[in-house]
């Protein structure tokens, strides 16, 4: 049985088993735990500890997910996995066939893209269990085929739809947005102007607003970036009350519910809030070159933006004169 003590900035692991006592010091507790776990395995003949997948899911949610930006999503998905039969299996006996069966069960409930994201989460969990916890010798997910990637979504938003949504959200030119419904509508229109992600918009703070741009201290890829504002985007900010705290002052779940409610009331089919980002990128591609666009929206891979610069032969001929 191992015990751990911290002395200053050093963690000391002490292991006592079958009359043998060993100890070692490490700069972090994680390293101390990993060493002790490995030594225990060696002392009992290389056998792995008898932990279940459920125990791994709970430990990952408790120790690892809080260090990630997508903590809430991860913990929710880990909770769902706990309710699957795979949670009862032992980690050291987990096979690729067990995970393939789990994948096929999930594909009956959610899309291939959702299953692929959950497989990424499991892959990370198994790597931590292998490298740091000593619960696995190999990652059993390596040999499991991932679901086919769905075709990219290409939903354009028409001027008529924007006009109907504007009216549906109760927005009028020059009026301040006092209700959550109005602020949700303005967030959608702001996305069309800036190509910012929904999370970036709802997380925007007044302290990061400048006269002609806004600052995003930490984005999805971990970088900060400055997003220039069009005249229309600045007018949207002027319609929002307050000067401290969150600019739009709407929680994610509230925004989701209100957007769906207004969209359905306006009888607009197959439209998601996130479609606003792609629509904005299409529009910006007519004004900015690919390098400028990549800088504005925070894309590192220029190839992923080339679809927005697809030009027909007729258009090219007109440009040639």
C-alpha positions as CSV (number, residue, x, y, z in Angstrom):
1,X,0.0,0.0,0.0
2,X,1.4,3.4,-1.0
3,X,1.3,6.6,0.9
4,X,2.2,10.1,-0.2
5,X,3.6,13.1,1.7
6,X,4.5,16.6,0.5
7,X,7.6,18.2,1.9
8,X,8.0,21.7,0.6
9,X,7.7,21.4,-3.2
10,X,8.6,17.7,-3.3
11,X,6.2,14.7,-3.1
12,X,7.5,11.6,-1.5
13,X,5.9,8.2,-2.2
14,X,6.4,5.3,0.3
15,X,5.5,1.8,-0.6
16,X,5.3,-1.2,1.8
17,X,4.4,-4.7,0.6
18,X,5.3,-8.1,1.9
19,X,8.0,-6.9,4.2
20,X,9.6,-4.7,1.5
21,X,9.7,-0.9,2.0
22,X,10.6,1.5,-0.8
23,X,10.4,5.2,-1.3
24,X,11.2,7.9,-3.9
25,X,10.7,11.6,-4.3
26,X,9.2,13.5,-7.2
27,X,8.3,17.1,-8.2
28,X,4.6,16.3,-8.6
29,X,2.1,14.0,-7.0
30,X,1.1,12.5,-10.3
31,X,4.6,11.2,-10.9
32,X,4.8,9.8,-7.3
33,X,1.5,8.0,-7.9
34,X,2.7,6.6,-11.3
35,X,5.9,5.3,-9.7
36,X,4.1,3.7,-6.8
37,X,1.6,2.1,-9.1
38,X,4.2,0.7,-11.4
39,X,6.3,-0.7,-8.5
40,X,3.2,-2.4,-6.9
41,X,2.7,-4.1,-10.3
42,X,6.3,-5.3,-10.3
43,X,6.1,-6.6,-6.8
44,X,3.0,-8.7,-7.5
45,X,4.4,-10.1,-10.7
46,X,3.4,-7.6,-13.3
47,X,-0.3,-7.9,-12.8
48,X,-2.4,-4.8,-13.4
49,X,-4.8,-3.5,-10.7
50,X,-8.4,-4.7,-10.9
51,X,-10.1,-1.5,-11.7
52,X,-13.3,-1.2,-13.8
53,X,-14.0,1.1,-16.6
54,X,-16.5,2.9,-14.4
55,X,-13.7,3.6,-11.9
56,X,-11.6,5.0,-14.7
57,X,-14.4,7.2,-15.9
58,X,-15.0,8.6,-12.5
59,X,-11.3,9.2,-11.7
60,X,-10.8,10.9,-15.1
61,X,-13.8,13.2,-14.4
62,X,-12.5,14.0,-11.0
63,X,-8.8,14.5,-11.7
64,X,-8.3,15.3,-15.4
65,X,-11.5,16.9,-16.9
66,X,-11.3,19.9,-14.5
67,X,-8.0,20.9,-16.2
68,X,-9.6,21.0,-19.7
69,X,-11.6,23.9,-21.2
70,X,-14.4,21.5,-22.2
71,X,-14.8,20.2,-18.6
72,X,-18.6,20.3,-18.6
73,X,-18.9,18.4,-21.9
74,X,-16.4,15.8,-20.8
75,X,-18.1,15.2,-17.5
76,X,-21.5,14.8,-19.1
77,X,-20.2,12.3,-21.7
78,X,-18.3,10.4,-19.0
79,X,-21.5,10.1,-17.1
80,X,-23.3,8.7,-20.1
81,X,-20.6,6.1,-20.6
82,X,-21.1,5.0,-17.0
83,X,-24.6,3.8,-17.9
84,X,-23.3,1.6,-20.7
85,X,-22.5,-2.1,-20.1
86,X,-18.8,-1.4,-20.9
87,X,-18.5,0.4,-17.6
88,X,-18.7,-2.9,-15.8
89,X,-15.7,-4.4,-17.5
90,X,-12.3,-4.5,-16.0
91,X,-9.7,-2.2,-17.5
92,X,-7.0,-4.8,-17.7
93,X,-9.3,-7.1,-19.7
94,X,-10.7,-4.6,-22.1
95,X,-10.5,-5.6,-25.7
96,X,-10.9,-3.8,-29.0
97,X,-14.0,-5.9,-29.6
98,X,-15.6,-4.5,-26.4
99,X,-15.0,-0.9,-27.6
100,X,-16.3,-1.7,-31.1
101,X,-19.5,-3.0,-29.5
102,X,-19.8,0.2,-27.5
103,X,-19.2,2.2,-30.6
104,X,-22.0,0.4,-32.5
105,X,-24.4,0.9,-29.6
106,X,-23.7,4.6,-29.6
107,X,-24.1,4.9,-33.3
108,X,-27.7,3.8,-32.9
109,X,-28.4,6.7,-30.6
110,X,-26.2,9.6,-31.9
111,X,-24.4,10.7,-35.0
112,X,-21.1,9.4,-36.2
113,X,-19.5,12.8,-35.4
114,X,-20.7,12.6,-31.8
115,X,-19.3,9.1,-31.5
116,X,-16.0,10.2,-32.9
117,X,-15.7,13.0,-30.3
118,X,-16.5,10.5,-27.6
119,X,-13.8,8.1,-28.9
120,X,-11.3,11.0,-28.7
121,X,-12.3,11.4,-25.0
122,X,-11.9,7.7,-24.4
123,X,-8.5,7.6,-26.1
124,X,-7.3,10.4,-23.8
125,X,-8.7,8.5,-20.8
126,X,-6.9,5.3,-21.8
127,X,-3.6,7.1,-22.4
128,X,-3.8,8.7,-18.9
129,X,-4.6,5.3,-17.4
130,X,-1.7,3.7,-19.2
131,X,1.0,6.4,-18.7
132,X,0.1,7.8,-15.2
133,X,-2.2,5.4,-13.4
134,X,-0.6,2.1,-14.5
135,X,-4.0,0.6,-15.2
136,X,-3.3,-0.5,-18.8
137,X,-0.3,-1.8,-20.7
138,X,-1.7,-0.7,-24.1
139,X,-4.5,1.5,-25.4
140,X,-7.3,-0.8,-26.5
141,X,-8.9,1.9,-28.6
142,X,-6.0,2.0,-31.1
143,X,-7.4,-0.9,-33.2
144,X,-11.0,0.3,-33.2
145,X,-12.3,1.8,-36.5
146,X,-13.7,5.3,-36.2
147,X,-17.1,6.2,-37.7
148,X,-17.0,7.7,-41.2
149,X,-16.8,11.4,-41.1
150,X,-20.1,13.0,-42.2
151,X,-20.2,15.4,-45.1
152,X,-19.5,19.0,-44.1
153,X,-22.5,21.1,-43.5
154,X,-23.1,23.8,-46.1
155,X,-26.2,25.6,-44.8
156,X,-26.4,29.1,-46.2
157,X,-28.7,31.7,-44.5
158,X,-30.8,33.9,-46.7
159,X,-31.6,37.6,-46.2
160,X,-35.3,36.7,-45.8
161,X,-34.5,34.3,-43.0
162,X,-32.4,36.9,-41.2
163,X,-35.2,39.4,-41.6
164,X,-37.8,37.0,-40.2
165,X,-35.5,36.1,-37.3
166,X,-34.8,39.7,-36.5
167,X,-38.5,40.4,-36.2
168,X,-39.0,37.1,-34.3
169,X,-36.5,38.1,-31.7
170,X,-38.3,41.5,-31.2
171,X,-35.4,43.6,-32.5
172,X,-35.9,47.1,-33.7
173,X,-33.4,49.6,-35.1
174,X,-32.0,51.8,-32.4
175,X,-33.8,50.1,-29.5
176,X,-31.9,48.7,-26.5
177,X,-32.0,44.9,-26.0
178,X,-33.3,44.4,-22.5
179,X,-34.6,40.8,-22.6
180,X,-32.7,37.5,-22.9
181,X,-34.6,36.8,-26.2
182,X,-33.4,40.1,-27.7
183,X,-29.9,39.5,-26.6
184,X,-29.9,36.1,-28.1
185,X,-31.1,37.6,-31.4
186,X,-28.3,40.2,-31.2
187,X,-25.8,37.4,-30.5
188,X,-26.8,35.6,-33.7
189,X,-26.6,38.8,-35.7
190,X,-23.2,39.6,-34.1
191,X,-22.0,36.1,-35.2
192,X,-23.0,36.9,-38.8
193,X,-20.8,40.0,-38.7
194,X,-17.7,38.6,-36.9
195,X,-17.7,34.8,-37.6
196,X,-17.1,34.3,-33.8
197,X,-18.0,31.0,-32.3
198,X,-21.1,30.9,-30.1
199,X,-19.0,30.2,-27.0
200,X,-16.7,33.1,-27.8
201,X,-19.6,35.5,-28.2
202,X,-21.3,34.4,-24.9
203,X,-18.0,34.6,-23.1
204,X,-17.1,38.0,-24.4
205,X,-16.6,40.5,-21.5
206,X,-17.0,44.3,-21.7
207,X,-13.4,44.8,-20.5
208,X,-12.3,43.2,-23.8
209,X,-14.3,45.5,-26.1
210,X,-12.4,48.2,-27.9
211,X,-13.8,50.9,-30.3
212,X,-13.1,48.9,-33.4
213,X,-12.3,45.3,-32.3
214,X,-12.8,42.9,-29.4
215,X,-10.2,40.8,-27.7
216,X,-10.6,37.0,-27.1
217,X,-8.0,36.2,-24.4
218,X,-8.3,32.4,-25.0
219,X,-9.9,30.7,-28.0
220,X,-10.7,27.1,-28.9
221,X,-7.1,26.5,-30.1
222,X,-5.7,28.1,-27.0
223,X,-4.5,31.3,-28.6
224,X,-5.8,34.8,-28.1
225,X,-6.9,36.9,-31.0
226,X,-8.4,40.3,-31.9
227,X,-11.5,40.4,-34.0
228,X,-12.2,43.5,-36.0
229,X,-15.7,44.9,-35.9
230,X,-17.8,46.1,-38.8
231,X,-20.1,49.2,-38.3
232,X,-23.0,46.8,-38.0
233,X,-21.2,44.8,-35.3
234,X,-20.4,48.0,-33.3
235,X,-24.1,49.1,-33.6
236,X,-25.1,45.7,-32.1
237,X,-22.8,46.3,-29.1
238,X,-24.2,49.8,-28.7
239,X,-27.7,48.2,-28.3
240,X,-26.6,46.1,-25.4
241,X,-27.0,47.4,-21.8
242,X,-24.2,47.4,-19.3
243,X,-20.5,48.1,-19.3
244,X,-19.1,45.4,-17.0
245,X,-19.4,41.6,-17.0
246,X,-20.5,39.5,-19.9
247,X,-21.5,41.5,-23.0
248,X,-24.5,39.5,-24.0
249,X,-25.4,38.2,-20.5
250,X,-27.0,34.9,-21.7
251,X,-26.2,31.4,-20.5
252,X,-25.5,28.8,-23.2
253,X,-28.5,26.6,-22.4
254,X,-30.8,29.7,-22.3
255,X,-29.5,30.8,-25.7
256,X,-30.0,27.3,-27.2
257,X,-33.6,27.2,-26.0
258,X,-34.5,30.7,-27.0
259,X,-33.0,30.4,-30.5
260,X,-34.8,27.1,-31.2
261,X,-38.1,28.7,-30.0
262,X,-37.9,31.7,-32.2
263,X,-36.6,29.7,-35.2
264,X,-39.5,27.3,-35.0
265,X,-42.0,30.2,-34.5
266,X,-40.6,31.8,-37.7
267,X,-41.0,28.4,-39.5
268,X,-37.4,28.2,-40.5
269,X,-36.2,24.6,-41.1
270,X,-32.8,23.1,-40.5
271,X,-31.1,26.1,-39.1
272,X,-28.7,26.0,-36.1
273,X,-27.1,28.9,-34.3
274,X,-23.7,27.6,-35.3
275,X,-24.6,28.0,-39.0
276,X,-24.0,31.7,-38.4
277,X,-20.2,31.2,-38.3
278,X,-20.0,29.4,-41.7
279,X,-22.3,32.1,-43.2
280,X,-20.1,34.8,-41.9
281,X,-17.0,33.2,-43.3
282,X,-18.6,32.9,-46.7
283,X,-19.4,36.6,-46.6
284,X,-16.0,37.7,-45.3
285,X,-14.3,35.6,-48.0
286,X,-15.6,38.2,-50.5
287,X,-13.9,41.0,-48.6
288,X,-10.7,39.5,-47.2
289,X,-8.0,37.5,-48.7
290,X,-7.3,34.0,-47.2
291,X,-4.5,35.2,-44.9
292,X,-6.6,38.1,-43.5
293,X,-9.6,35.8,-43.1
294,X,-7.5,33.1,-41.2
295,X,-6.3,35.8,-38.8
296,X,-9.7,37.1,-38.2
297,X,-11.5,33.8,-37.5
298,X,-8.5,32.0,-35.8
299,X,-7.9,29.2,-38.4
300,X,-4.4,27.8,-38.6
301,X,-4.9,25.5,-41.6
302,X,-5.4,27.7,-44.7
303,X,-6.5,24.6,-46.7
304,X,-9.7,24.4,-44.6
305,X,-10.7,27.9,-45.8
306,X,-10.2,27.2,-49.5
307,X,-13.8,26.0,-49.9
308,X,-15.0,29.5,-49.1
309,X,-13.0,30.8,-52.1
310,X,-14.4,28.4,-54.6
311,X,-15.1,30.4,-57.7
312,X,-16.9,29.2,-60.8
313,X,-15.4,29.3,-64.3
314,X,-17.9,32.0,-65.3
315,X,-16.8,34.2,-62.4
316,X,-13.1,33.8,-63.2
317,X,-13.8,34.7,-66.9
318,X,-15.5,37.9,-65.8
319,X,-12.6,38.8,-63.6
320,X,-10.2,38.2,-66.6
321,X,-12.2,40.7,-68.7
